[in-house]
Amino acid sequence: MQNAPVFMRWLALMAGAFMFWTLMFVICPAINRTFPAMARMASVVDAYGLRTGMFFYTDVEITADANIETANTVRFMPTGGKNRERR
Protein backbone atom coordinates (compact mmCIF):
# COMPACT_ATOMS: atom_id res chain seq x y z
CA MET A 1 0.00 0.00 0.00
CA GLN A 2 3.00 2.30 -0.18
CA ASN A 3 2.01 3.64 -3.58
CA ALA A 4 -1.71 3.85 -2.81
CA PRO A 5 -3.35 7.26 -2.73
CA VAL A 6 -3.68 8.97 0.64
CA PHE A 7 -7.45 8.47 0.57
CA MET A 8 -7.05 4.69 0.23
CA ARG A 9 -4.57 4.57 3.11
CA TRP A 10 -6.95 6.51 5.35
CA LEU A 11 -9.80 4.26 4.25
CA ALA A 12 -7.74 1.16 5.13
CA LEU A 13 -6.90 2.65 8.55
CA MET A 14 -10.56 3.39 9.25
CA ALA A 15 -11.60 -0.09 8.09
CA GLY A 16 -9.04 -1.66 10.42
CA ALA A 17 -10.21 0.48 13.35
CA PHE A 18 -13.83 -0.47 12.62
CA MET A 19 -12.95 -4.18 12.51
CA PHE A 20 -11.10 -3.88 15.83
CA TRP A 21 -14.07 -2.04 17.39
CA THR A 22 -16.45 -4.72 16.07
CA LEU A 23 -14.31 -7.48 17.55
CA MET A 24 -14.05 -5.84 20.98
CA PHE A 25 -17.58 -4.52 21.41
CA VAL A 26 -19.74 -6.88 19.30
CA ILE A 27 -18.09 -10.27 18.77
CA CYS A 28 -16.45 -10.80 22.18
CA PRO A 29 -19.58 -9.85 24.17
CA ALA A 30 -21.64 -12.12 21.90
CA ILE A 31 -19.30 -15.01 22.73
CA ASN A 32 -19.76 -14.30 26.45
CA ARG A 33 -23.54 -14.34 26.03
CA THR A 34 -23.58 -17.45 23.83
CA PHE A 35 -21.40 -19.80 25.88
CA PRO A 36 -22.36 -20.11 29.57
CA ALA A 37 -18.83 -21.13 30.60
CA MET A 38 -17.37 -17.96 29.07
CA ALA A 39 -20.03 -15.83 30.74
CA ARG A 40 -19.26 -17.44 34.11
CA MET A 41 -15.54 -16.93 33.66
CA ALA A 42 -16.06 -13.28 32.74
CA SER A 43 -18.29 -12.74 35.77
CA VAL A 44 -15.70 -14.31 38.12
CA VAL A 45 -12.95 -12.15 36.61
CA ASP A 46 -15.10 -9.05 37.12
CA ALA A 47 -16.25 -10.04 40.63
CA TYR A 48 -12.74 -10.62 41.96
CA GLY A 49 -11.12 -7.78 40.01
CA LEU A 50 -8.58 -10.07 38.37
CA ARG A 51 -6.13 -8.64 35.89
CA THR A 52 -5.87 -11.68 33.65
CA GLY A 53 -3.28 -10.38 31.18
CA MET A 54 -0.84 -9.82 34.01
CA PHE A 55 -0.87 -13.47 35.12
CA PHE A 56 0.09 -14.94 31.76
CA TYR A 57 3.29 -12.98 31.40
CA THR A 58 4.59 -12.23 34.87
CA ASP A 59 3.13 -14.32 37.65
CA VAL A 60 3.49 -17.82 36.22
CA GLU A 61 6.74 -19.57 37.08
CA ILE A 62 6.82 -21.63 33.90
CA THR A 63 6.83 -18.46 31.81
CA ALA A 64 10.03 -17.31 33.51
CA ASP A 65 11.56 -20.77 33.06
CA ALA A 66 10.68 -20.76 29.37
CA ASN A 67 12.21 -17.31 28.98
CA ILE A 68 15.48 -18.44 30.58
CA GLU A 69 15.64 -21.64 28.53
CA THR A 70 14.91 -19.81 25.29
CA ALA A 71 17.56 -17.20 26.02
CA ASN A 72 20.10 -19.93 26.82
CA THR A 73 19.26 -21.82 23.65
CA VAL A 74 19.89 -18.72 21.57
CA ARG A 75 23.00 -17.78 23.54
CA PHE A 76 24.58 -21.24 23.44
CA MET A 77 23.34 -22.37 20.02
CA PRO A 78 24.84 -25.70 18.94
CA THR A 79 27.09 -25.24 15.94
CA GLY A 80 27.58 -28.83 14.93
CA GLY A 81 30.53 -31.14 15.17
CA LYS A 82 32.32 -33.92 13.38
CA ASN A 83 29.03 -35.83 12.82
CA ARG A 84 27.25 -32.81 11.35
CA GLU A 85 25.06 -33.55 8.34
CA ARG A 86 26.01 -31.87 5.08
CA ARG A 87 23.32 -30.12 3.06
Helices and strands as residue ranges (DSSP letters): H 6-22, I 23-27, H 28-34, H 36-48, H 52-57, H 61-75
